[in-house]
Each structure stands twice: as structure tokens, then as C-alpha cells.
Amino acid sequence: MKTKLLLIAIIFLSIFGCEKSQNYEAPKTKIQTVTDTIFGHVISDDYRWLEDDNSEMVKSWTKKQNRFTREML
């Protein structure tokens, strides 16, 4: 009896208790590959441009990411 009630409760909650899933998509991050050779090893970094936190591009990207995060929270 308890198992049947539990099963009914689970089915009810899964149908009526859950919000409709929404498609959340974070702002796109630009890929700008920078390649260095360090001690004979080639190192590529697609997101090196994000290291310059004083650039207007990074400030704009950060604002968009923060806005998206606040909306999700």
C-alpha cells in the first residue's frame, strides 16, 4: 500500500509539480587563438584575450556573463 501511494505521489509531482524546463544559453565567448612556443613546446590558448581585465572587450564580456548568472540565480 505504501509503495503504491509513493508511486502515485511521484507521478503526481512529476506531472504537476515541476516547472516547464527552459532553455538557458549563456552568452557566447569569442575564440581568439594565441600560440606561443615555450621551451620548444607549442602552447595554444583560445581564451588568452580574457586575461586582460582592463580591456573593453573583457569588461563587456564580464558584464554579460554576470547578468546571465544573476538571472539564473
C-alpha positions in Angstrom: 0.0 0.0 0.0 2.8 2.4 1.0 4.6 1.6 -2.3 1.5 2.4 -4.4 1.0 5.7 -2.6 4.6 6.6 -3.0 4.4 5.8 -6.7 1.3 7.9 -7.1 2.9 10.8 -5.3 6.0 10.6 -7.6 3.9 10.5 -10.7 1.7 13.4 -9.5 4.7 15.6 -8.6 6.5 14.8 -11.9 3.4 15.8 -13.9 2.1 18.8 -11.9 4.9 19.8 -9.5 7.7 20.6 -11.9 8.2 23.8 -13.8 8.5 23.5 -17.5 12.1 23.2 -18.4 13.5 26.3 -20.1 16.4 26.5 -22.5 19.1 28.7 -20.9 22.0 29.6 -23.0 25.0 31.6 -21.7 26.4 34.4 -23.7 28.8 33.2 -26.3 32.6 33.6 -25.7 34.7 34.6 -28.6 37.6 32.3 -29.5 40.8 34.0 -30.5 43.7 31.6 -30.6 47.1 32.7 -29.4 50.0 30.4 -29.9 53.3 30.5 -28.0 56.4 28.3 -28.1 57.8 27.8 -24.7 60.9 25.7 -24.3 60.2 24.1 -27.6 56.6 23.2 -26.8 53.8 24.8 -28.8 51.0 26.1 -26.5 47.7 27.3 -27.9 45.2 29.3 -25.8 41.8 30.1 -27.3 40.8 32.4 -24.4 44.0 34.4 -23.7 42.2 37.6 -24.5 40.2 37.2 -21.3 43.3 37.7 -19.2 43.4 41.4 -19.9 40.7 42.5 -17.4 41.3 46.2 -18.3 40.2 45.8 -22.0 36.8 47.0 -23.0 36.0 43.6 -24.7 36.7 41.7 -21.4 34.7 44.3 -19.4 31.7 43.8 -21.8 32.0 40.0 -21.7 32.1 40.1 -17.9 29.0 42.2 -17.6 27.1 39.9 -20.0 28.2 36.8 -18.0 27.3 38.4 -14.7 23.9 39.5 -16.0 23.2 35.9 -17.2 24.4 34.4 -13.8 22.1 36.8 -11.8 19.1 35.8 -14.0 19.8 32.1 -13.3 20.2 32.6 -9.6 
